[in-house]
Amino acid sequence: MKQHFIALCGGVGGSRLADGLARRLDPDELTLVVNTGDDFDHLGLRICPDLDTVLYMLAGLVSGERGWGREDESWNAHQTLQALGAPSWFQLGDRDIALHLYRNALLASGRNLSQAMARIAAGLGVRHAPAPVTDEATPTTIVTDDGDLSFQDYFVKHRADVHVRGVRYGGQAGTILSAGLEAALARPELAGIIIAPSNPFLSIGPMLATGRLRERIAARNVPVAVVSPYVNGAAVKGPVERLQRDLGLPPGDAGVLRHYGDLVDLFFTDSDRIAAPAGVRVVVGDTLMRDAADRANLASRILAALGAQA
């Protein structure tokens, strides 16, 4: 019987590990589950930044310079919006807009988000269609000294340059998980769950808070491998370091481990100086994913540590 693995991911780091895992596992061996807490509506379009970043990476279309959006993008629509005086604080490239238009049409036709993403993935030739953690709207809210901010206001408009007092997740205990995630959790051959080096508070946290996913993972009693978002003691991308400081957590890997708590069985890091809690096996090695070979090699190391059958 083939083994199956679930990977929780979002953002640039998550998309890179998703690609590495997809290079090592067949679609019936891997479910890629993606954060939807940063989804929002803009100019009448449903925007799903994490889902699209993972999708573009898997399709080989992601911008190498930015790590998100499409390579060889053009910005005619964005420039026209600016000239018209329309809201243009959130950049949408021309090719990206085409995907959003099609997703809107699919959603308007009665498909849910999972079904729409599966159709789009097929159109792009992606075999491992990323599954949203839920098909419901579950917006993440950032609590700051000056009041609540929607995720995109915090992340894009304010460039994450505010003091954060807390993060409020839209996904609650009663939120229904997506059919793809439910099916993966129920598989008898589930052999491990992988938490990508995504932002623990803004990408992974929203998923764990949705539909009691954290408790569901613990109840499956399969090993959970976490990949640190830190390389050489610094976050590769995003406001992880500032968030840990604002939320009163220790810096670096220690804060990540405290945040995930007893969910962690294996912790992948490039630091050999970490004091891990009892019961956590630390796996030290290169975790920086510079290219496709690095992504596949890290995926192989994780799967081997989880006891994946060759």
N, C-alpha and C positions, 0 to 999 in steps of 0.2 A: 504494500500500500504506500502510495506517495505521501510524503509529508507536506504540510501546508504551513505557511507563515503569514502573519499580519504585520504590516509596517505602518506606523503612524507617522505622517509627515506633513510638512507645509513649508513654504518659503524656499529660498535658494538651497540651503543646506539639505533640507528634506528632499527636494527634487533631485539633487545629485545622488543621494543614497538610493532613492527610488529607482533611478536609472541603473545604478550598480546592481541592485537586487534583480531588476528585470533582465539584466544580462546573464544572470546566473540561474534564474528560476523560470519555469514555464508559467503561463497564466493560471493553470489549475493548481499551481503550487504557491501562489502569492496573491494576497489581496492588499492593494495600496489604499490606505484610508487617509483622506485629506481633510484638513481643517476648513470649516466654513464660517468661522466667527468673524472673519474680515470681509465677508460678502456684503455688498450694498448695492443700491440702485443709483445710477448716475445718468442723467439725460435720458431717462426712460429705459436704460439698459441695465440688466442684471450683471454685475461685475463679480467675478469669483477669482480673486487674485491667486490664492494658493492652488486651487484646482488647475488654473490655467498655467501657472508656472511649472507644476509637475507635468502637465500634459505636453507643453512645449518642449520640455527637457526630453521626455520619452520619445517625442516625435523627431528629435534632432533639430528643432527649429528655434530653440531658445537663444536669446542674445548672449554671446560670449562675453561681451563687455559689461552688460548690466546684470546678467544672471536671471533676469525676468524679461517678459515681453519677447517679441520675435526678432530674429536676426534679419538684417536687410530691411528694416522697417522704414516706412515713409510717414510723414506727419502732416499731410495736406489738410485733413479734416481738423486736426488739432489747431493748426494755424488759422483756418477759417473760423473756427469757434472763437479764437482770441480776437480776430478782426470784428466779429459780430458782437463782441462784448458778453458772450455766453460764459458760463462757469467753465473754466479751463484749468483749474488747479490740479485735476487728476488727468494725467496724460494717457491718451488712447491713440495708438498707432493705427494706420489705415487697415493693415491686415488683421490686427487685433479686433478692430471694430467689426470686421466681417464675421469673426467667430461669435462676438456678442450678439450681433443681429440674428444669426442662425439659432443661437441658444434661446434668445427671446421668442423666436418663432416656435421652437420646439416646446418651450414651456407654455406658450399661449395655446398650443394645440392640445394640451392636457397631459403632456408628459411631465414626470417629476424630474428633479435635478439629476438623479442617478441615471435615468433613462436618457436625458438630454446629453449628459457627458459621455455615455456609452456610444451614442450615435456619432457625436463629434469625434471621439477617439477613433472609431472605425473609419471615419472619413479621412483622418490623418494617418491611417495605417498603424495606429498604436494598438498593440495586442493586449497590453495590461491596462485596461481602462481604469483610471483612478476613481475610487468610490468616495463620494462625500460622506462624512461621518453621519449626517442626517440630511433628509430632504426638506426639513423645516428651516425657516429663517431663525438664526440664533446669533444675533449680533453681539459682539464683544464691546463692552463699555469700559473706558479708562477713567478711573476716579482720580482727579488731580486737586491740587490746592485751590484752583479757581473754578472747580465744578466738574461735572461729567463731560467727557468727550466721546463721540463715536470713534470707533477704531481708526477710520481713515482720516478724520480730523486730527487725531493724535499723531498718526504715523506719517501722513503726507503733508497736511497743512502746517502742522507744528513741528514736523521733522523729528518727532519723539523728544523734543527739547523742552520738556516740562517735568515737574516733580510729580511722581506717581504715588498716590496714597493706597491704591488698590486696583484690582482688575475684577470686573463683574462679568461673568459669562452668561450668554443668552441661553445656552443649552442647559436644561434643568433635568432633575431626576426623571421626570415624566416625559421628556422629549423622546420621540421614537427614533431609534437608530435606523440607518438606511438598510435596505434589504441585503445589499452586498456585504455589509459589515455583520449583520445578524447571521447570515449564512456562514461566514467565515468563523465566527465565534462558536457556531454549533458543530463545526466539522470535527469528527472524531480523530482525524489525523492531524489536527492542529498541534504543531511541535514547538512553537515559539512566537513571541511578539517582540517586534523591534521598534524602538522609539528613536527616530532619526535625530540628527544634530540640528533640529529646528529650535526656534525660540521656545523654551519650556513654558513661558507664561502666556505668550501670544499665539502660538501655533498648537502646542501639545495640550496646554492647560484647558483651552476651550473644548477639546475633544474628550478629555478625561472627565469633564464636568457634565457631559451630555449623555442622557439616558443611562446614568450609573455605569458608564463605561469603565471607570477605574475599578469599581467593585466587580464588574463582569469579568474583567481581565484577571483579577485576583482569584475569582472563583474557578476559573479554568485550570488553575494550578499548572501552568506551563511556564517555562523560564522567560523572563523579560530582559532583553538586552537594550541598554541605553547608550547612545553615542554622544559624547560631550560636544557641545557647541563651541568649546574653547580649543584653540591651537596655540601652542607656545604661551599659554597663560592669558591669551586675549581672544575675545569673541571674533569669529571670522567675519560675521556681518550682523547688523542690527543692534538694537539697544539692550542686549542681554545684560551687559555689565551694569549699566545705569539702573535698570529695573531691579536687579538683585540688591544694589545699594539702597535704592529708594524703599524697597520692601523689607529691609532689615535683615537680609540674608548674607551669609559670608560670601566673599568674592570667589570667582572661579568655580572649579569643579565641586568644591565643598558646598557651595550654595545650590548647585544643580542637584546634588545628591540629597540635600536636605529637602528641597522642593519635592522631589519624587518619592522620598521616604522609603517605606518598605516594599514599594512596587518593584524595586531594582534587584535583579539577580546578577547580572553582568554589566560592567561599566567599562566602556571603551574610551580611552584617553591617551594622549601622547605624554602625559606627565607620570613620572615614577615617584613622585613625592606626595601623592594623595593618601590620606588615611581614611580608608573606606569603612563604613559601618560593618558590624558583624553580619555575616551571611552574604556579603556582596563580593563577588570575584572581580578584581580589577584586571583588565587586559590592556597592557601598555603597548603602543605601537603608533605608527604614522596614521593619523586620521584626516589629514588634509587631502581633499579630493580635487586635484589640479586638472585632471583630464579623465577620459573614459577608462583608461587602464587603472588609475587610482580608485575610481568609483567601483569598478568590478573587483579589485583586490580587497578593498575594505569589506565589501559585501561577502566575499568568500571567507574572510576571517571571522566575520560575525556568524555566518551560517555554520562554519566548522565548530565554533565555540558553543553553538546551540545544538550541536550533535546532528547536523543535517547529514542525511545519507547521500553518499556520492552517486 
